Amino acid sequence: MFIRTIRSAKAILPLFITFTLATSTAFSQSYHHKFAVDSTSQTMLDSSDLHLQVSLHSLDSANMKFRLSALNPSSKFMIITIQKGDDVYYNQSVRQDQYDYVFDLSSLDDGNYQLIVNNGKEKISKNILIHTATHVDRELTVH
């Protein structure tokens, strides 16, 4: 019985190797492992080492517009929220690895707002202050 098992294993082994090589080349084209290169040390980073990243840039402070850019390497659902206290002014759920959107806050009242980006694992919060400044120009004219 032992000799019979060895003979069948010798017959199956070449078939197994052929099948494994044929399927690995077919599937290797459709799978791309996500990685990044650290620019300071030129080393490759595994996708499990990457974290949620959020940046805000003011496009035009006079028109109350800013750009939100978020990098979500895990491609999990992200929930983007703008709120003031318990009042929610914007809430959107997206499933993208990169998110870019221009917000126009000109219709909001003065106050402290929070922009929250949450992907379930990580939560990043940024504070936004809307403040109306008034300037009084006084002049003295003598005739």
VEXDREN-248284 format. One record per residue (C-alpha): residue in one letter; x, y, z. Coordinates in Angstrom, 3 decimals, always signed. Layout:
// VEXDREN-248284
<pt><r>A</r><X>X</X><Y>Y</Y><Z>Z</Z></pt>
...
This chain:
// VEXDREN-248284
<pt><r>M</r><X>+0.000</X><Y>+0.000</Y><Z>+0.000</Z></pt>
<pt><r>F</r><X>+2.872</X><Y>+2.377</Y><Z>+0.755</Z></pt>
<pt><r>I</r><X>+4.470</X><Y>+1.742</Y><Z>-2.678</Z></pt>
<pt><r>R</r><X>+1.138</X><Y>+2.396</Y><Z>-4.411</Z></pt>
<pt><r>T</r><X>+0.768</X><Y>+5.789</Y><Z>-2.664</Z></pt>
<pt><r>I</r><X>+4.263</X><Y>+6.841</Y><Z>-3.741</Z></pt>
<pt><r>R</r><X>+3.586</X><Y>+5.857</Y><Z>-7.375</Z></pt>
<pt><r>S</r><X>+0.325</X><Y>+7.840</Y><Z>-7.498</Z></pt>
<pt><r>A</r><X>+2.035</X><Y>+10.818</Y><Z>-5.858</Z></pt>
<pt><r>K</r><X>+4.735</X><Y>+10.711</Y><Z>-8.547</Z></pt>
<pt><r>A</r><X>+2.036</X><Y>+10.745</Y><Z>-11.237</Z></pt>
<pt><r>I</r><X>+0.032</X><Y>+13.563</Y><Z>-9.656</Z></pt>
<pt><r>L</r><X>+2.988</X><Y>+15.820</Y><Z>-8.825</Z></pt>
<pt><r>P</r><X>+3.784</X><Y>+16.884</Y><Z>-12.444</Z></pt>
<pt><r>L</r><X>+0.092</X><Y>+17.599</Y><Z>-13.063</Z></pt>
<pt><r>F</r><X>-0.073</X><Y>+19.673</Y><Z>-9.903</Z></pt>
<pt><r>I</r><X>+3.013</X><Y>+21.717</Y><Z>-10.847</Z></pt>
<pt><r>T</r><X>+1.707</X><Y>+22.292</Y><Z>-14.394</Z></pt>
<pt><r>F</r><X>-1.701</X><Y>+23.392</Y><Z>-13.130</Z></pt>
<pt><r>T</r><X>-0.158</X><Y>+25.677</Y><Z>-10.488</Z></pt>
<pt><r>L</r><X>+2.118</X><Y>+27.405</Y><Z>-13.006</Z></pt>
<pt><r>A</r><X>-0.684</X><Y>+27.829</Y><Z>-15.544</Z></pt>
<pt><r>T</r><X>-3.129</X><Y>+29.350</Y><Z>-13.059</Z></pt>
<pt><r>S</r><X>-0.583</X><Y>+31.569</Y><Z>-11.325</Z></pt>
<pt><r>T</r><X>+0.276</X><Y>+33.348</Y><Z>-14.577</Z></pt>
<pt><r>A</r><X>-3.400</X><Y>+33.791</Y><Z>-15.433</Z></pt>
<pt><r>F</r><X>-4.288</X><Y>+35.243</Y><Z>-12.054</Z></pt>
<pt><r>S</r><X>-1.138</X><Y>+37.312</Y><Z>-11.573</Z></pt>
<pt><r>Q</r><X>-2.272</X><Y>+39.813</Y><Z>-14.190</Z></pt>
<pt><r>S</r><X>-5.505</X><Y>+40.653</Y><Z>-12.384</Z></pt>
<pt><r>Y</r><X>-4.063</X><Y>+41.048</Y><Z>-8.890</Z></pt>
<pt><r>H</r><X>-1.999</X><Y>+44.092</Y><Z>-8.002</Z></pt>
<pt><r>H</r><X>-0.662</X><Y>+44.375</Y><Z>-4.486</Z></pt>
<pt><r>K</r><X>-0.849</X><Y>+47.943</Y><Z>-3.189</Z></pt>
<pt><r>F</r><X>+2.413</X><Y>+49.425</Y><Z>-2.016</Z></pt>
<pt><r>A</r><X>+3.978</X><Y>+52.803</Y><Z>-1.607</Z></pt>
<pt><r>V</r><X>+7.520</X><Y>+54.062</Y><Z>-1.697</Z></pt>
<pt><r>D</r><X>+8.778</X><Y>+56.211</Y><Z>+1.130</Z></pt>
<pt><r>S</r><X>+10.424</X><Y>+59.160</Y><Z>-0.613</Z></pt>
<pt><r>T</r><X>+12.880</X><Y>+59.883</Y><Z>+2.195</Z></pt>
<pt><r>S</r><X>+14.411</X><Y>+56.436</Y><Z>+2.440</Z></pt>
<pt><r>Q</r><X>+13.327</X><Y>+54.962</Y><Z>-0.945</Z></pt>
<pt><r>T</r><X>+11.962</X><Y>+51.830</Y><Z>+0.744</Z></pt>
<pt><r>M</r><X>+8.782</X><Y>+50.014</Y><Z>-0.115</Z></pt>
<pt><r>L</r><X>+5.980</X><Y>+50.062</Y><Z>+2.415</Z></pt>
<pt><r>D</r><X>+3.326</X><Y>+47.361</Y><Z>+2.715</Z></pt>
<pt><r>S</r><X>-0.278</X><Y>+48.528</Y><Z>+2.325</Z></pt>
<pt><r>S</r><X>-1.015</X><Y>+47.414</Y><Z>+5.889</Z></pt>
<pt><r>D</r><X>+1.436</X><Y>+50.100</Y><Z>+7.087</Z></pt>
<pt><r>L</r><X>-0.470</X><Y>+52.929</Y><Z>+5.360</Z></pt>
<pt><r>H</r><X>-3.000</X><Y>+55.011</Y><Z>+7.231</Z></pt>
<pt><r>L</r><X>-5.859</X><Y>+57.339</Y><Z>+6.460</Z></pt>
<pt><r>Q</r><X>-4.553</X><Y>+60.765</Y><Z>+5.430</Z></pt>
<pt><r>V</r><X>-6.569</X><Y>+63.985</Y><Z>+5.181</Z></pt>
<pt><r>S</r><X>-5.528</X><Y>+67.435</Y><Z>+3.970</Z></pt>
<pt><r>L</r><X>-7.479</X><Y>+70.695</Y><Z>+3.766</Z></pt>
<pt><r>H</r><X>-6.484</X><Y>+73.576</Y><Z>+1.517</Z></pt>
<pt><r>S</r><X>-8.223</X><Y>+76.933</Y><Z>+1.373</Z></pt>
<pt><r>L</r><X>-8.920</X><Y>+77.756</Y><Z>-2.268</Z></pt>
<pt><r>D</r><X>-10.490</X><Y>+81.163</Y><Z>-1.747</Z></pt>
<pt><r>S</r><X>-11.026</X><Y>+82.371</Y><Z>+1.807</Z></pt>
<pt><r>A</r><X>-13.136</X><Y>+85.310</Y><Z>+0.603</Z></pt>
<pt><r>N</r><X>-15.591</X><Y>+82.921</Y><Z>-1.091</Z></pt>
<pt><r>M</r><X>-15.406</X><Y>+80.363</Y><Z>+1.759</Z></pt>
<pt><r>K</r><X>-14.186</X><Y>+77.453</Y><Z>-0.398</Z></pt>
<pt><r>F</r><X>-11.742</X><Y>+74.742</Y><Z>+0.574</Z></pt>
<pt><r>R</r><X>-10.579</X><Y>+71.447</Y><Z>-0.923</Z></pt>
<pt><r>L</r><X>-10.667</X><Y>+68.213</Y><Z>+1.043</Z></pt>
<pt><r>S</r><X>-8.314</X><Y>+65.491</Y><Z>-0.156</Z></pt>
<pt><r>A</r><X>-8.353</X><Y>+62.119</Y><Z>+1.565</Z></pt>
<pt><r>L</r><X>-6.207</X><Y>+59.053</Y><Z>+0.943</Z></pt>
<pt><r>N</r><X>-7.816</X><Y>+55.855</Y><Z>+2.176</Z></pt>
<pt><r>P</r><X>-5.378</X><Y>+53.027</Y><Z>+1.314</Z></pt>
<pt><r>S</r><X>-7.573</X><Y>+50.332</Y><Z>+2.873</Z></pt>
<pt><r>S</r><X>-10.407</X><Y>+51.264</Y><Z>+0.419</Z></pt>
<pt><r>K</r><X>-12.934</X><Y>+50.836</Y><Z>+3.203</Z></pt>
<pt><r>F</r><X>-15.996</X><Y>+53.013</Y><Z>+3.445</Z></pt>
<pt><r>M</r><X>-15.211</X><Y>+56.549</Y><Z>+4.531</Z></pt>
<pt><r>I</r><X>-17.784</X><Y>+58.768</Y><Z>+6.178</Z></pt>
<pt><r>I</r><X>-17.181</X><Y>+62.488</Y><Z>+5.680</Z></pt>
<pt><r>T</r><X>-19.092</X><Y>+64.755</Y><Z>+8.058</Z></pt>
<pt><r>I</r><X>-19.199</X><Y>+68.507</Y><Z>+8.687</Z></pt>
<pt><r>Q</r><X>-20.922</X><Y>+69.412</Y><Z>+11.932</Z></pt>
<pt><r>K</r><X>-21.304</X><Y>+72.214</Y><Z>+14.441</Z></pt>
<pt><r>G</r><X>-22.055</X><Y>+70.791</Y><Z>+17.866</Z></pt>
<pt><r>D</r><X>-24.817</X><Y>+68.226</Y><Z>+17.334</Z></pt>
<pt><r>D</r><X>-26.004</X><Y>+69.787</Y><Z>+14.053</Z></pt>
<pt><r>V</r><X>-24.821</X><Y>+67.895</Y><Z>+10.959</Z></pt>
<pt><r>Y</r><X>-24.457</X><Y>+70.033</Y><Z>+7.816</Z></pt>
<pt><r>Y</r><X>-22.852</X><Y>+67.469</Y><Z>+5.498</Z></pt>
<pt><r>N</r><X>-22.670</X><Y>+63.680</Y><Z>+5.679</Z></pt>
<pt><r>Q</r><X>-21.507</X><Y>+61.402</Y><Z>+2.870</Z></pt>
<pt><r>S</r><X>-20.353</X><Y>+57.806</Y><Z>+2.749</Z></pt>
<pt><r>V</r><X>-17.909</X><Y>+56.885</Y><Z>-0.030</Z></pt>
<pt><r>R</r><X>-15.822</X><Y>+53.849</Y><Z>-0.878</Z></pt>
<pt><r>Q</r><X>-12.774</X><Y>+55.197</Y><Z>-2.670</Z></pt>
<pt><r>D</r><X>-9.069</X><Y>+55.010</Y><Z>-2.057</Z></pt>
<pt><r>Q</r><X>-8.728</X><Y>+58.683</Y><Z>-3.076</Z></pt>
<pt><r>Y</r><X>-11.358</X><Y>+61.345</Y><Z>-2.392</Z></pt>
<pt><r>D</r><X>-11.194</X><Y>+64.928</Y><Z>-3.573</Z></pt>
<pt><r>Y</r><X>-14.007</X><Y>+67.463</Y><Z>-3.150</Z></pt>
<pt><r>V</r><X>-14.398</X><Y>+71.252</Y><Z>-3.033</Z></pt>
<pt><r>F</r><X>-16.667</X><Y>+72.515</Y><Z>-0.272</Z></pt>
<pt><r>D</r><X>-18.430</X><Y>+75.888</Y><Z>-0.332</Z></pt>
<pt><r>L</r><X>-19.280</X><Y>+77.020</Y><Z>+3.204</Z></pt>
<pt><r>S</r><X>-20.514</X><Y>+80.504</Y><Z>+2.294</Z></pt>
<pt><r>S</r><X>-24.074</X><Y>+79.653</Y><Z>+3.356</Z></pt>
<pt><r>L</r><X>-23.067</X><Y>+78.649</Y><Z>+6.909</Z></pt>
<pt><r>D</r><X>-23.240</X><Y>+80.960</Y><Z>+9.917</Z></pt>
<pt><r>D</r><X>-20.211</X><Y>+82.002</Y><Z>+11.947</Z></pt>
<pt><r>G</r><X>-18.966</X><Y>+79.432</Y><Z>+14.423</Z></pt>
<pt><r>N</r><X>-16.671</X><Y>+76.480</Y><Z>+15.082</Z></pt>
<pt><r>Y</r><X>-17.265</X><Y>+73.533</Y><Z>+12.763</Z></pt>
<pt><r>Q</r><X>-15.659</X><Y>+70.112</Y><Z>+12.642</Z></pt>
<pt><r>L</r><X>-14.782</X><Y>+68.133</Y><Z>+9.551</Z></pt>
<pt><r>I</r><X>-14.597</X><Y>+64.446</Y><Z>+10.452</Z></pt>
<pt><r>V</r><X>-13.293</X><Y>+61.681</Y><Z>+8.170</Z></pt>
<pt><r>N</r><X>-13.850</X><Y>+58.194</Y><Z>+9.554</Z></pt>
<pt><r>N</r><X>-13.096</X><Y>+54.862</Y><Z>+7.848</Z></pt>
<pt><r>G</r><X>-14.125</X><Y>+52.644</Y><Z>+10.747</Z></pt>
<pt><r>K</r><X>-10.557</X><Y>+52.006</Y><Z>+11.836</Z></pt>
<pt><r>E</r><X>-9.260</X><Y>+55.562</Y><Z>+11.978</Z></pt>
<pt><r>K</r><X>-10.918</X><Y>+58.923</Y><Z>+12.602</Z></pt>
<pt><r>I</r><X>-9.403</X><Y>+62.274</Y><Z>+11.661</Z></pt>
<pt><r>S</r><X>-10.988</X><Y>+65.519</Y><Z>+12.798</Z></pt>
<pt><r>K</r><X>-10.152</X><Y>+69.033</Y><Z>+11.562</Z></pt>
<pt><r>N</r><X>-11.507</X><Y>+72.259</Y><Z>+13.035</Z></pt>
<pt><r>I</r><X>-12.911</X><Y>+74.978</Y><Z>+10.790</Z></pt>
<pt><r>L</r><X>-13.577</X><Y>+78.475</Y><Z>+12.149</Z></pt>
<pt><r>I</r><X>-15.919</X><Y>+80.776</Y><Z>+10.270</Z></pt>
<pt><r>H</r><X>-15.669</X><Y>+84.339</Y><Z>+11.506</Z></pt>
<pt><r>T</r><X>-17.012</X><Y>+87.508</Y><Z>+9.953</Z></pt>
<pt><r>A</r><X>-14.670</X><Y>+90.438</Y><Z>+10.468</Z></pt>
<pt><r>T</r><X>-16.006</X><Y>+93.964</Y><Z>+10.212</Z></pt>
<pt><r>H</r><X>-13.813</X><Y>+96.964</Y><Z>+9.744</Z></pt>
<pt><r>V</r><X>-14.859</X><Y>+100.537</Y><Z>+10.506</Z></pt>
<pt><r>D</r><X>-13.129</X><Y>+103.249</Y><Z>+8.552</Z></pt>
<pt><r>R</r><X>-13.430</X><Y>+106.675</Y><Z>+10.152</Z></pt>
<pt><r>E</r><X>-12.362</X><Y>+109.823</Y><Z>+8.410</Z></pt>
<pt><r>L</r><X>-12.022</X><Y>+113.408</Y><Z>+9.437</Z></pt>
<pt><r>T</r><X>-12.483</X><Y>+116.118</Y><Z>+6.854</Z></pt>
<pt><r>V</r><X>-11.923</X><Y>+119.798</Y><Z>+7.583</Z></pt>
<pt><r>H</r><X>-13.364</X><Y>+122.442</Y><Z>+5.190</Z></pt>
